[in-house]
Amino acid sequence: MTDPRACARLPERLLANCRVLSDRMSILPLLPKGRVIAEVGVAFGDFSQEMIGICQPGRFIGIDSFTLHELPAVWGKPRQETFGDLTHEQYYRRRFAEPIRRGVMEVLAGDSRDALARLPDRSVDIFYVDADHSYESVRGELSIIKHKIRPDGLIILNDYIMNEAEFSHHPYGVIQATNEFMIAEDWEMIYFAFQFYMYCDVVLRKAAPVR
C-alpha cells in the first residue's frame, strides 16, 4: 500500500448479504454454539467471558501478548486497580481458572502471529481478532487465519475504524487490511455491528462461488 490511510473499495457482491446490528454483543447470539473459538487479543477477559457464556464453545483459545501489566496505566486507570501484584497473564488465568482446569480453555501467550501459526490448520470455527490494530499486524494475522479456519468458519474483526477515538487517536489499519483480505480471498461481510465511538465490528465468511 502506498497510502496507509487508503481503503480499497469493496465490491457490492461482498456486501450483498450484510446485516447491520446495533452493537457487538448482538453478534454473539447469532454465532453457532459448541464450536472452537479463538480470541486474538483478550485484554482483561471481559469479552472472553461474554463469548464463553453466550456461545458455549466446545473449546476456547485466548491469545494475547499479556504485557498490559508493564504499563503504568491501562485505559485511564492505574494498572494496580486491575492487576494488583499479578501479571496480565496471571490475572487472566486466575479469572478463567475453572474452564482452564476442565480443559475447555487454552491460553497462548506471545505475539499474535506466532501464536496463530502454532494452531493446526482448519482447526478453528470462529476467530475474534482484537490485537494490534496496525495494518501490518492485521494483514499478517489474516494471512495466517485463512489457513487455520475451517471452511465454514467466521472471522470477526474488532475496531473496524480509521483511528483510536478516545485517547491516542492513533491511526489504525483494520479497515485497510480487512478490505484487502476480503477482495483477495473472496470473503463476504455478513454482519456490521455498531459500537460506542464507532468501534465497529465486522463478521466475515467465505463467499459462495460465483455461478
Residue pairs with C-beta under 8 A, 6 or more apart in sequence:
1 135
1 176
1 180
4 135
4 171
4 173
4 176
5 162
5 171
5 176
6 176
7 175
7 176
7 179
8 176
8 179
8 180
8 183
9 179
10 179
10 182
10 183
10 189
11 183
13 188
13 207
13 210
14 182
14 183
14 186
14 187
14 188
14 189
14 207
15 188
15 189
16 188
17 188
17 189
17 190
18 188
18 189
18 190
18 191
18 192
19 190
19 191
19 192
20 191
20 192
20 193
20 194
21 27
21 191
21 192
21 193
21 194
22 193
22 194
23 193
23 194
23 195
23 196
24 47
24 158
24 193
24 195
24 201
25 50
26 193
27 156
27 191
27 193
27 201
27 203
28 50
28 51
28 54
28 55
29 54
30 191
31 54
31 55
31 126
31 154
32 55
32 125
32 126
33 55
33 56
33 57
34 56
34 57
34 58
35 55
35 57
35 58
35 125
35 126
36 57
36 58
36 59
36 60
36 61
36 123
36 124
36 125
36 126
37 51
37 55
37 57
37 59
37 60
37 61
37 124
37 125
37 126
37 127
37 128
38 60
38 61
38 63
38 116
38 119
38 124
38 126
38 127
38 128
38 148
39 47
39 48
39 51
39 60
39 61
39 62
39 63
39 127
39 128
39 130
40 63
40 64
40 112
40 115
40 116
40 127
40 128
40 129
40 130
40 131
40 141
41 63
41 64
41 112
41 129
41 130
41 131
41 132
41 158
42 48
42 62
42 63
42 64
42 92
42 130
43 64
43 68
43 130
44 82
44 91
44 92
44 95
45 62
45 91
45 92
45 95
45 96
47 128
47 130
48 60
48 62
48 92
48 96
49 95
51 57
51 60
51 128
52 60
52 96
52 99
52 105
55 126
57 104
57 126
58 104
59 104
59 105
59 106
60 99
60 104
60 105
60 106
61 105
61 106
61 107
61 108
61 119
61 124
62 92
62 96
62 105
62 106
62 107
62 108
63 107
63 108
63 112
63 115
63 116
63 131
64 88
64 89
64 92
64 108
64 109
64 112
64 131
65 109
65 110
65 111
65 112
65 131
66 87
66 88
66 89
66 92
66 109
67 88
68 74
68 79
68 83
68 88
69 79
69 83
69 86
69 87
69 88
69 91
70 88
71 79
72 78
72 79
73 79
74 82
75 167
76 167
82 91
83 91
84 91
86 94
89 107
89 109
92 107
93 100
93 107
96 105
96 107
99 105
100 106
100 107
108 115
108 118
109 115
112 131
112 132
112 137
112 141
113 137
113 140
113 141
113 144
116 141
116 144
116 145
116 148
117 144
119 148
120 148
121 147
121 148
122 147
122 148
122 149
122 150
122 151
123 148
123 150
124 145
124 148
124 149
124 150
124 153
125 149
125 150
125 152
125 153
125 154
126 153
126 154
126 155
126 156
127 145
127 148
127 149
127 153
127 154
127 155
127 156
128 156
128 158
129 138
129 141
129 142
129 145
129 155
129 156
129 157
129 158
130 157
130 158
130 159
131 137
131 141
132 138
133 159
133 164
133 172
133 173
133 174
134 172
134 173
135 172
135 173
135 176
135 177
136 173
137 173
138 157
138 173
138 174
138 177
138 178
139 173
139 177
139 180
139 181
142 155
142 177
142 178
142 181
143 181
145 155
146 181
146 185
149 155
151 206
152 205
152 206
153 205
153 206
154 190
154 203
154 204
154 205
155 187
155 203
155 204
155 205
156 201
156 202
156 203
156 204
157 174
157 178
157 201
157 202
157 204
158 174
158 199
158 201
159 172
159 174
159 199
159 200
159 201
160 174
160 175
160 178
160 192
160 200
160 201
160 202
161 172
161 174
161 175
161 197
161 198
161 199
161 200
162 171
162 172
162 175
163 169
163 170
163 171
163 172
164 170
164 172
165 197
165 198
165 199
166 197
178 202
178 204
181 187
181 204
182 188
182 189
182 204
185 206
186 206
186 207
187 204
187 205
187 206
187 207
188 204
188 205
188 206
188 207
189 202
189 203
189 204
190 203
190 204
190 205
191 201
191 202
191 203
192 200
192 201
192 202
192 203
193 200
193 201
193 202
193 203
194 200
195 201
